[in-house]
């Protein structure tokens, strides 16, 4: 688990598959398989970073998208594409995403793209 100024956990996820875009016209069965894989992969990446069962009631979650290129992308589509991965993070941390305060940012372009998710406790969980 990565620590920054207090208790903060961070995990770097791969750039979301274009199959997870809300604009994709993928067969539902294929989309379901891709979504399940994204959820499980995010959960496993959290566990590998030591992020599990954090015991917080609420979390501040900052999501920084590092695009693979300089194409324009809608923020709402980026977040929608990441939904399954965020569910995997909720699975690993034990904090339901209804208890998250979410912030979305755009970072620098990186080869292949990535998404950095940082979590910190809110309120009495600290």
C-alpha positions as CSV (number, residue, x, y, z in Angstrom):
1,X,0.0,0.0,0.0
2,X,1.3,3.4,-0.9
3,X,1.2,6.0,1.9
4,X,1.1,9.8,1.4
5,X,0.5,12.4,4.2
6,X,-1.7,10.3,6.4
7,X,-3.4,7.1,5.5
8,X,-3.7,7.0,1.7
9,X,-3.8,3.9,-0.5
10,X,-3.0,4.1,-4.2
11,X,-3.3,1.7,-7.1
12,X,-2.5,2.1,-10.8
13,X,-4.9,0.4,-13.2
14,X,-4.5,-0.2,-16.9
15,X,-6.3,2.1,-19.3
16,X,-9.9,0.9,-19.6
17,X,-10.8,-1.3,-22.6
18,X,-12.7,0.5,-25.3
19,X,-15.2,-2.4,-25.0
20,X,-16.3,-0.9,-21.7
21,X,-17.2,2.4,-23.3
22,X,-20.9,3.3,-23.0
23,X,-20.6,4.1,-26.7
24,X,-19.4,0.6,-27.7
25,X,-21.9,-1.6,-29.6
26,X,-20.6,-4.8,-28.2
27,X,-22.7,-7.9,-27.7
28,X,-24.0,-8.0,-24.1
29,X,-22.3,-11.4,-23.4
30,X,-18.8,-10.2,-24.5
31,X,-19.3,-6.9,-22.6
32,X,-20.2,-8.8,-19.5
33,X,-17.0,-10.9,-19.8
34,X,-14.8,-7.8,-20.3
35,X,-16.5,-6.1,-17.3
36,X,-16.0,-9.1,-15.0
37,X,-12.3,-9.3,-16.0
38,X,-11.8,-5.5,-15.3
39,X,-13.5,-5.9,-11.9
40,X,-11.4,-8.9,-10.9
41,X,-8.2,-7.4,-12.3
42,X,-8.7,-4.2,-10.2
43,X,-9.4,-6.2,-7.1
44,X,-6.3,-8.3,-7.6
45,X,-4.1,-5.2,-8.2
46,X,-5.4,-3.8,-4.9
47,X,-4.6,-6.9,-3.1
48,X,-1.1,-7.0,-4.6
49,X,-0.6,-3.4,-3.3
50,X,-1.8,-4.5,0.2
51,X,-5.1,-2.6,-0.2
52,X,-7.8,-4.8,1.4
53,X,-10.4,-4.5,4.1
54,X,-9.5,-0.9,5.0
55,X,-12.1,-0.7,7.7
56,X,-13.1,2.9,6.8
57,X,-16.8,3.9,6.8
58,X,-16.3,6.5,4.0
59,X,-13.5,7.2,1.5
60,X,-12.3,10.1,-0.6
61,X,-11.4,8.6,-4.0
62,X,-9.4,10.5,-6.5
63,X,-9.2,9.1,-10.0
64,X,-6.5,10.4,-12.4
65,X,-6.8,9.4,-16.0
66,X,-3.4,9.3,-17.9
67,X,-4.6,8.9,-21.5
68,X,-2.5,6.9,-24.0
69,X,-2.7,9.8,-26.5
70,X,-4.1,13.3,-26.9
71,X,-7.5,12.4,-28.3
72,X,-10.4,14.2,-26.7
73,X,-12.4,12.1,-24.3
74,X,-15.6,12.9,-22.4
75,X,-15.1,12.8,-18.6
76,X,-18.4,10.9,-18.2
77,X,-17.5,8.3,-20.7
78,X,-14.1,7.8,-19.0
79,X,-15.8,7.3,-15.7
80,X,-18.4,4.9,-17.1
81,X,-15.6,2.9,-18.7
82,X,-14.0,2.5,-15.3
83,X,-17.1,1.4,-13.5
84,X,-16.2,-2.3,-13.3
85,X,-12.7,-1.5,-12.1
86,X,-14.1,0.8,-9.4
87,X,-16.4,-2.0,-8.3
88,X,-13.3,-4.2,-8.0
89,X,-11.7,-1.6,-5.8
90,X,-14.8,-1.5,-3.6
91,X,-14.7,-5.3,-3.3
92,X,-11.0,-5.2,-2.2
93,X,-11.4,-2.3,0.3
94,X,-14.7,-3.3,1.7
95,X,-16.1,0.2,1.2
96,X,-19.2,0.4,-0.9
97,X,-18.9,3.0,-3.6
98,X,-22.0,4.7,-2.4
99,X,-19.8,5.8,0.6
100,X,-17.2,7.4,-1.7
101,X,-16.6,11.1,-2.4
102,X,-15.3,11.0,-6.0
103,X,-12.9,13.4,-7.7
104,X,-11.9,13.0,-11.4
105,X,-8.7,14.5,-12.8
106,X,-6.7,14.3,-16.1
107,X,-3.0,13.6,-15.8
108,X,-0.2,13.5,-18.3
109,X,-0.2,11.3,-21.4
110,X,1.6,8.0,-20.8
111,X,2.3,5.2,-23.2
112,X,-0.5,2.7,-23.1
113,X,-2.5,4.9,-20.7
114,X,-3.2,4.2,-17.0
115,X,-5.6,5.3,-14.3
116,X,-4.3,6.1,-10.8
117,X,-6.8,5.7,-8.0
118,X,-6.0,7.2,-4.6
119,X,-8.1,6.5,-1.5
120,X,-8.1,8.3,1.9
121,X,-10.5,8.1,4.8
122,X,-13.2,10.7,5.4
123,X,-14.2,11.8,8.9
124,X,-14.1,9.5,11.8
125,X,-12.3,6.8,9.8
126,X,-9.1,8.6,10.1
